[in-house]
């Protein structure tokens, strides 16, 4: 029998946070192993747990999964959050990958040489490239694809909250998205996840960045 789902990552959001969101909405309980020492990471590499020597890694159903998109797709398929057919799935994947591109810009803010310039770039792209797509898609529907809750809905909720942390009021001109966000936050699992004491992580800070750099032996660009 497969054991409890276990996540291997840092005690921060990063690329694991979307996985936490999706498992939460699927109402799947999970444990977490936080990487705090380089030796932990090297042991995972040595025992073959990390296919490409990368985290996040998720143990689920007797497998050790890496690559964020692959993990999300597996969870979505397993818990009926990936549409009813192949056409639904491709739409869900297109929306989801666009959202992940936007969230990646926010995730990597701490590594930016010029944070102010990057924030301006993110805000411009969010308003002009990404948010209009979802505002239009939600004009006459409750969910993005197929009239039912999907991975794309979950990631859009996560992304809008991340954007509002950086740019309060950014959704003022996107009323459909704001209404959608409000509906999603009423889902009991999401409501619990957004409250203090849940497994949702806070915004990263310099101390967490230091841990990531040390564990991965990452070379930061010169500021």
N, C-alpha and C positions, 0 to 999 in steps of 0.2 A: 504493500500500500504506500502510495506517495506521501511524503511528509508535508508539513506546513510550508507554504511559500516563504522563501527567504530572499531578501534583497541584500546585495553586497555593493556598498557605495559609501560615500561620505555623509556626515550628518548635516547635509545641506540639500538644497533643491537640485540644482544642476539638471542633468539629463534623466535622473531617476524620478523627478517629481511628477512628470506626466504618468509614469507607471504607477506611482502611489495613487494618483487621482483615479486612474482607470480601475485598479483593484478595489479601491474604496467604493466606487459607484457599482461595481459588480458584487459588492458586499463580501469580498474575500479578505479574511484576516491574514496578516503576514508579519513575519519577524524581520528584523534588520540587523545586519552586521556592519558596523561602521569601520571604515578603514582609517586608522589614526597613525599607523607606523608603516614605513616602507617594507618592513619584513613581512607584514601581512599580505601586501600586494605581491611581493616576490614569491611567497609560498603558493598563492593562487596561480601564478604563472607556472611555477615549477610543477604543480600537480595537474596541469592541463585544464584547469577550470576556465581559463580565459582564452578563447580561440585566437583572438588577435591581440592578446595582451591588453585588453581594454575593459573598463567598467563603464556603465553599470552591468552587473551580472545578476540574473534571477534564477534561483533554483525552483523549479515547478514541474510537477508530474514526472519526477525522476530525471529531468534534464537540467542542464546548466546553459541558460540562454544569454547571449550577448547581442549587441546591436539594438538600440532603442526602438527603431521602427519594427524590427522583427518581433521583439518582445511585446510591443503594443498590439501588433496584428494577431499574435497568438492569443493574448488575453481577450481581445475583441471577438475572435472566432469562438473561443471556448465559452464565453459568457454571453453570447448572442447580442453583441454590440457592434456587429459588422455588416448589418443589412441582410436582406432576404435573398439576394442573388448577386451574381458577378457584376451587374451594372451598378447596383447599390454600393458594392464594395469598392469599385474603382472611384466613385464619387466621394465616398467617405475617405479613401486614401488621399485623393487630391486635396480635399479640404484639410485633412490632418497634416499632410506634409507641408502645406503652405503655413499652417499655424506653427508647426515646429520650426520652420525657417525663421518666422518672426520671433518666437520665444528664444531661439538660439542667440539672436542678437542681444536680447536682454540678459541671458545667462552669461554671456561673455563680456559684459560691461566691466567687470572687475579687472579684466586683462587688457582693457583699452588704454592706449597711450594718451588719448585725448577724450576723456569721458564726456565732456560737454558737447563736443562735435558729434560723438557717436549717438548721444541721446537725441540730438536734433535730427540726425539721419533716421533713427528708429521712429521717431514721432512722425516725420514726413512720410516714410514708407507705410507706416500703419494707417495713416489717414488717406493716403492716395492710392496705395496698391492693395492692401489687405482688407481693411474694414469695409470698404464699399462692396466687396464681393459677398461678404456675409450679410450685410445690410440688405442687399438685393435678394439674396437667397431666402431670407426670413420674411419677405414681404407678405406672403400669404400662407405661411406654414409654421407650425409649432417647432418642428425639428428640421435639421438641415437636409436629411436624406430619408426618403421612404416613410415619412410620417411616424417614425419611432425613434426612441433614444439610441444614439450610436456613439462610437468613439469620437467622431467629429464634434458632437455636441459637448462632450466632456472636455476636449482640448480647447474648444472655443471659450468655454467658461473659465478654464484655467488661464488662458491667454488674456482675456479681457481684464481679469483681476490683476494680473501682472502689469498690464498696461496702465491701469488706474493707479497702481502704486507709484509708478514713475511719472505719470501725466494725469493728475486729477482732472476730471471733467472731459477727458478725451472722447467719451462716448456721448457727449451732449448732442452732437449732430447725427448720431446713429441710434435713433429711437428703437428700431426693431431689435438691434443687438442688446440694448439696455433692457428692454422688456424680456427678451430671451434669457438674459443673465439672471434677472429677478426670478423667473420661473424655475430655472435650474437650481438656484440657491434654496428653493423650497423642497427639493428632493431630500428626504430624511438623511440619507447617507452623506450628501454634500453638506447639508446643514451641520451635521456632527463634525465633519472634516474641517469646517471653517471655524470651529470653536476652539478656544484655548485647551491645550491638553491632548489634542489629536495628533496623528502622525504627520500632519502637514508641517513642512519646514518653513522657517522664517527666511527672510532675505539674507543672502550670504554677506559676510563682512570680511575684513582683512585677516582676522584670525583664522577663519575657515579657509581662506585663500592660501594662507601659509601652510596649512595641513595638506591641502591638495598638492601644492608645489613640492613639498617634502616627500610625500608618499609616491608620487609619480616621477620625481626627479625632473620636474618640468622647468624649463628655462624661460623665465619671463622676459618680454622685450624690455629694452632700456627705456625708462621714462625721462 
